[in-house]
Amino acid sequence: MADQLEQVDPGELVRAAQRGDTVALCDVLDLVTPYVGRVCGAIALDSGPDAAQETLMVVMRSLGGLREPAALFGWVRAIAVREAVRYAERDRRAWPLEEHTLARLPAPGDPELISDVHDVLTRLTPRLRAVLLLRDVHGYSEEDAAALLDLPVGTVKSRLHRARESFRKAWQS
Amino acid sequence: MSDTEQPQGWPTAEVDPVRRLRALAGAVSGAAVTERVYDAPLDVVWGVLVDFEGSFADLQADLTEVRVLDRTGDRVEVAAKGRLGQRARLRGVARDGFCWLQSRFLIMAMAATEEGDGRTRVALTGGVRVPGRAAIVPVGVRRESRRTLDRLGEMLA
């Protein structure tokens, strides 16, 4: 499936789906699902499957209004981040207060960190997980990431500094 | 693919076939989804659901015969014959746990996923397609799905 889809222009699939071809709609779903799973898993953690399903529902329902099919993944990313944050914040048991938890983040070089990204993520609020993902994995500027999540840029910069440094160590090891 | 790979160790959310079907059906006007859980393992349930040239026509009340015309990877094309003699050529996707088929006048879709303890959740939708559109005529969709699920239950008993 993945091999077949990689040979197809995503824009062409979107246009076919917009014309009412439900098999093309199915192909668009297959194309974006792994990506949605990664975004929602990183931000919503245990609520990831529910957030991913909701994201895909919004994406599928709204696909007809996507004017620039080439911008598919950027459009999907914005929806996935918002839904993942919404689901994660709904499940407040999954994240303790960030002021306490940031202080407990492993220091750079801590051998525990490399093998336990999930544990580190659980110590951040969903919005911080989202900014971390957007900034350090997807290459967003802090301004764009903060705007997408409706957070002050200054707050994002100061609170993410330690977490980002820790994660960079993990990725570069 | 133009999406971004995630560094190793970051959690990923799995989207099972039933969740995929729900999402897809949400984009098809009139495609109400009906679900039921069976006390049987996934491979057994799925084997009955998508046995195109075997039990498929027995499960779908309006069909008398189904023939597979082509199967390449997860792509499938089948010819179906209805009880009133009508014929349809359906094309689409059929793979473990997920099947979505369309013709000009029909949409048929099913999904199944493990529910735990050897049980399987099945989700169905489908019906008469509004020609050329992502839409199903919203008459009797749930009723037909319930009948199909009843027959599936009888076959699994």
HADDOCK unambig.tbl for C-alpha pairs under 7 A between the chains (distance, minus, plus):
assign (segid A and resid 1 and name CA) (segid B and resid 74 and name CA) 6.49 0.50 0.50
assign (segid A and resid 6 and name CA) (segid B and resid 1 and name CA) 6.26 0.50 0.50
assign (segid A and resid 20 and name CA) (segid B and resid 132 and name CA) 5.87 0.50 0.50
assign (segid A and resid 20 and name CA) (segid B and resid 133 and name CA) 4.18 0.50 0.50
assign (segid A and resid 20 and name CA) (segid B and resid 134 and name CA) 4.48 0.50 0.50
assign (segid A and resid 21 and name CA) (segid B and resid 133 and name CA) 6.75 0.50 0.50
assign (segid A and resid 21 and name CA) (segid B and resid 134 and name CA) 6.35 0.50 0.50
assign (segid A and resid 22 and name CA) (segid B and resid 134 and name CA) 5.74 0.50 0.50
assign (segid A and resid 23 and name CA) (segid B and resid 92 and name CA) 5.72 0.50 0.50
assign (segid A and resid 26 and name CA) (segid B and resid 24 and name CA) 6.75 0.50 0.50
assign (segid A and resid 35 and name CA) (segid B and resid 3 and name CA) 6.46 0.50 0.50
assign (segid A and resid 37 and name CA) (segid B and resid 12 and name CA) 5.39 0.50 0.50
assign (segid A and resid 37 and name CA) (segid B and resid 13 and name CA) 4.39 0.50 0.50
assign (segid A and resid 37 and name CA) (segid B and resid 14 and name CA) 5.95 0.50 0.50
assign (segid A and resid 37 and name CA) (segid B and resid 15 and name CA) 6.89 0.50 0.50
assign (segid A and resid 38 and name CA) (segid B and resid 11 and name CA) 6.94 0.50 0.50
assign (segid A and resid 38 and name CA) (segid B and resid 12 and name CA) 4.53 0.50 0.50
assign (segid A and resid 38 and name CA) (segid B and resid 13 and name CA) 6.16 0.50 0.50
assign (segid A and resid 40 and name CA) (segid B and resid 13 and name CA) 6.21 0.50 0.50
assign (segid A and resid 41 and name CA) (segid B and resid 11 and name CA) 5.10 0.50 0.50
assign (segid A and resid 41 and name CA) (segid B and resid 12 and name CA) 4.15 0.50 0.50
assign (segid A and resid 41 and name CA) (segid B and resid 13 and name CA) 4.27 0.50 0.50
assign (segid A and resid 42 and name CA) (segid B and resid 10 and name CA) 6.02 0.50 0.50
assign (segid A and resid 42 and name CA) (segid B and resid 11 and name CA) 5.21 0.50 0.50
assign (segid A and resid 42 and name CA) (segid B and resid 12 and name CA) 6.28 0.50 0.50
assign (segid A and resid 45 and name CA) (segid B and resid 11 and name CA) 6.74 0.50 0.50
assign (segid A and resid 48 and name CA) (segid B and resid 13 and name CA) 4.95 0.50 0.50
assign (segid A and resid 49 and name CA) (segid B and resid 13 and name CA) 5.09 0.50 0.50
assign (segid A and resid 49 and name CA) (segid B and resid 14 and name CA) 5.85 0.50 0.50
assign (segid A and resid 49 and name CA) (segid B and resid 15 and name CA) 5.93 0.50 0.50
assign (segid A and resid 52 and name CA) (segid B and resid 13 and name CA) 6.96 0.50 0.50
assign (segid A and resid 52 and name CA) (segid B and resid 15 and name CA) 6.88 0.50 0.50
assign (segid A and resid 53 and name CA) (segid B and resid 15 and name CA) 6.83 0.50 0.50
assign (segid A and resid 53 and name CA) (segid B and resid 19 and name CA) 5.96 0.50 0.50
assign (segid A and resid 53 and name CA) (segid B and resid 23 and name CA) 6.45 0.50 0.50
assign (segid A and resid 56 and name CA) (segid B and resid 23 and name CA) 5.62 0.50 0.50
assign (segid A and resid 57 and name CA) (segid B and resid 23 and name CA) 4.30 0.50 0.50
assign (segid A and resid 57 and name CA) (segid B and resid 24 and name CA) 6.93 0.50 0.50
assign (segid A and resid 57 and name CA) (segid B and resid 26 and name CA) 6.09 0.50 0.50
assign (segid A and resid 60 and name CA) (segid B and resid 23 and name CA) 6.69 0.50 0.50
assign (segid A and resid 60 and name CA) (segid B and resid 24 and name CA) 6.35 0.50 0.50
assign (segid A and resid 60 and name CA) (segid B and resid 26 and name CA) 7.00 0.50 0.50
assign (segid A and resid 60 and name CA) (segid B and resid 27 and name CA) 5.24 0.50 0.50
assign (segid A and resid 61 and name CA) (segid B and resid 26 and name CA) 6.24 0.50 0.50
assign (segid A and resid 61 and name CA) (segid B and resid 27 and name CA) 4.51 0.50 0.50
assign (segid A and resid 73 and name CA) (segid B and resid 3 and name CA) 6.42 0.50 0.50
assign (segid A and resid 117 and name CA) (segid B and resid 9 and name CA) 5.75 0.50 0.50
assign (segid A and resid 117 and name CA) (segid B and resid 10 and name CA) 6.06 0.50 0.50
assign (segid A and resid 118 and name CA) (segid B and resid 9 and name CA) 6.98 0.50 0.50
assign (segid A and resid 118 and name CA) (segid B and resid 10 and name CA) 6.21 0.50 0.50
assign (segid A and resid 118 and name CA) (segid B and resid 11 and name CA) 6.35 0.50 0.50
assign (segid A and resid 137 and name CA) (segid B and resid 6 and name CA) 6.65 0.50 0.50
assign (segid A and resid 138 and name CA) (segid B and resid 4 and name CA) 6.51 0.50 0.50
assign (segid A and resid 171 and name CA) (segid B and resid 7 and name CA) 6.42 0.50 0.50
